[in-house]
Amino acid sequence: MKIILDQMRSLLDSAYLFNLLERVAGVGAVRKRIIKDFVAPFDEASILDIGCGTGAILDHLPNNINYVGFDISYKYINYAEKKYKNRGKFYCKSITDDINLLPESSFDFVISFGVIHHLSDDEALILIKKAKNYLKNSGVFITIDPVYVDNQSAFSRLLIDNDRGEYVRDTEGHMSLFLDIFDKTKGVVINDMLVYNYDYYITRSKK
């Protein structure tokens, strides 16, 4: 089983296979709902996407926004640059890199979808601190990640246990990352965004 899972994870290094799996899983519907219910970008809003993957979030964002995305995978970034070259700017960067090309306090929204559960506590704190630094006053940071919850369905637990991310937390552990950085953070568990039961934890932090 572990060998099969490792092989599947290695296949996801391909931007095309990654997109295919997300389409099969219905991840597009998740992004669409998060943008509508939790981000709600206004005209000319500036959005920084930390861990943008292949840039597929742009399929659910209005055309009249200013978008910057960065990701650690050069394959994903190459794909995003080709498909969405007229929609935003893309950079192959890690969260631990000094991203001097991005001015602080310059974004209305910072989003990071499916990233924090790949990061240790120390790495996650770096991401959250950088997100706050990039936000304008009253800007908002939105994240979504799988989460462990009480009375979790066996199927959701199985999927989350075998996620590529090695740092899936419970709601308390996840929220604790934000408390010393943002004064205003709210979190909610949602499990009805896919055709099957899967527990996501969404946080919304205001600067």
C-alpha positions in Angstrom: 0.0 0.0 0.0 2.8 2.4 0.9 4.6 1.7 -2.3 1.5 2.4 -4.3 0.8 5.7 -2.4 4.4 6.8 -2.9 4.2 6.2 -6.6 0.9 8.1 -6.8 2.5 11.0 -5.0 5.5 11.1 -7.3 3.1 11.3 -10.3 1.6 14.4 -8.8 4.9 16.2 -9.6 3.5 16.5 -13.1 1.4 19.6 -13.5 -0.9 17.8 -16.0 -1.6 14.8 -13.8 -2.0 17.1 -10.7 -4.7 19.0 -12.6 -6.4 15.8 -13.8 -6.6 14.4 -10.2 -8.0 17.7 -8.9 -10.7 17.7 -11.6 -11.6 14.1 -10.8 -11.7 14.9 -7.1 -13.9 18.0 -7.7 -11.4 20.5 -6.2 -12.6 23.2 -8.6 -15.9 23.3 -6.8 -14.0 23.8 -3.5 -12.0 26.7 -4.9 -15.1 28.3 -6.3 -17.0 28.2 -3.0 -14.0 29.5 -1.0 -13.6 32.4 -3.4 -17.3 33.2 -3.2 -17.9 32.7 0.5 -14.6 33.6 2.2 -12.5 35.7 -0.2 -15.1 37.7 -2.1 -12.6 39.9 -4.0 -13.7 43.3 -5.1 -12.8 45.1 -8.3 -9.1 45.7 -8.7 -8.3 43.7 -5.6 -4.7 42.6 -5.2 -4.3 38.9 -4.3 -1.1 37.0 -3.3 -1.4 33.3 -3.6 1.1 31.4 -1.5 1.5 27.9 -2.9 -0.4 28.7 -6.1 0.2 25.3 -7.7 -0.7 25.4 -11.4 -2.6 28.7 -11.0 -6.0 27.0 -11.3 -7.6 29.4 -8.8 -7.6 32.0 -11.6 -10.4 30.0 -13.2 -12.6 31.2 -10.3 -11.3 34.8 -9.9 -12.6 37.8 -11.8 -10.5 39.2 -14.6 -10.1 42.6 -13.0 -7.9 41.7 -10.1 -4.2 41.9 -9.6 -2.8 38.5 -9.0 0.6 37.2 -7.9 1.3 33.5 -7.2 4.3 31.6 -6.1 5.0 27.9 -5.6 8.0 25.7 -4.8 7.4 23.5 -7.9 9.0 24.9 -11.1 6.8 22.5 -13.1 3.6 24.0 -11.7 4.9 27.5 -12.2 5.9 26.8 -15.8 2.4 25.5 -16.4 0.8 28.5 -14.8 2.9 30.9 -16.7 1.9 29.3 -20.0 -1.8 29.1 -19.3 -2.4 32.3 -17.3 0.4 34.5 -18.5 -2.0 37.4 -19.1 -3.7 37.0 -15.8 -1.0 37.4 -13.2 2.7 37.1 -12.3 4.2 33.8 -11.1 7.4 33.0 -9.2 9.1 29.8 -8.2 9.9 30.4 -4.6 9.8 28.7 -1.2 8.1 30.3 1.8 11.5 30.5 3.5 13.0 32.5 0.6 13.3 36.2 0.9 10.8 37.5 -1.6 12.2 41.0 -1.9 10.4 41.6 -5.2 7.1 41.8 -3.3 6.6 45.0 -1.3 5.1 44.6 2.2 1.6 45.9 2.9 0.6 45.7 -0.7 -2.1 43.1 -1.0 -5.8 43.2 -0.1 -5.9 39.4 0.2 -3.4 36.7 0.8 -4.6 33.1 0.2 -2.9 29.8 0.8 -4.9 26.8 -0.1 -3.8 23.3 0.9 -0.3 24.5 2.1 -0.1 24.6 5.9 -0.6 20.9 6.4 2.6 20.4 4.4 4.6 22.6 6.8 6.1 22.0 10.3 5.0 24.4 13.0 8.1 26.5 12.5 7.6 26.7 8.7 3.9 27.4 9.1 4.7 30.3 11.4 7.0 31.8 8.8 4.3 31.6 6.2 1.7 33.2 8.4 4.0 36.0 9.5 4.9 36.7 5.8 1.2 36.7 4.9 0.5 39.3 7.5 3.5 41.4 6.4 2.2 41.4 2.8 -1.3 42.5 3.7 -2.5 46.0 3.6 -4.2 47.3 6.8 -7.5 45.6 7.1 -6.4 43.0 4.5 -7.4 39.4 4.9 -5.5 36.1 4.9 -7.5 32.9 4.0 -6.3 29.3 4.3 -7.9 25.9 3.8 -6.4 22.6 4.8 -7.6 19.1 5.7 -8.2 18.7 9.4 -8.7 16.0 12.1 -12.0 16.3 13.9 -14.0 14.4 16.5 -16.4 11.8 15.1 -14.7 12.0 11.7 -16.0 9.6 9.1 -13.7 6.6 8.4 -13.5 7.6 4.7 -12.4 11.2 5.5 -9.9 10.0 8.0 -8.5 7.5 5.5 -8.0 10.1 2.8 -6.4 12.6 5.2 -4.1 10.0 6.7 -2.8 9.3 3.2 -2.5 12.9 2.1 0.9 14.1 0.9 1.0 16.6 3.7 2.7 15.2 6.8 1.4 17.9 9.2 -2.3 17.6 9.2 -3.5 19.0 12.6 -6.7 19.1 14.6 -8.6 22.4 14.8 -6.9 23.5 18.1 -3.4 22.8 16.8 -4.1 24.5 13.5 -5.7 27.6 15.1 -2.8 27.9 17.6 -0.5 28.8 14.8 -2.4 32.0 14.1 -3.1 33.3 17.6 0.2 35.0 18.3 0.4 36.6 14.9 -3.2 37.8 14.0 -5.5 39.4 16.5 -8.6 38.4 14.5 -8.8 34.9 13.2 -11.9 32.7 12.8 -11.9 29.1 11.8 -14.7 26.8 10.5 -14.8 23.1 9.6 -16.7 22.3 6.4 -17.2 18.8 5.1 -19.8 19.2 2.3 -17.7 20.8 -0.5 -17.0 17.6 -2.3 -19.3 14.8 -3.5 -17.8 12.7 -0.7 -17.3 13.5 3.0 -14.0 15.3 3.5 -13.1 17.6 6.4 -11.6 21.0 5.6 -10.6 23.7 8.1 -10.9 27.2 6.7 -9.3 30.2 8.5 -9.9 33.9 7.9 -7.5 36.3 9.5 -7.8 40.1 9.4 -4.9 42.4 9.8 
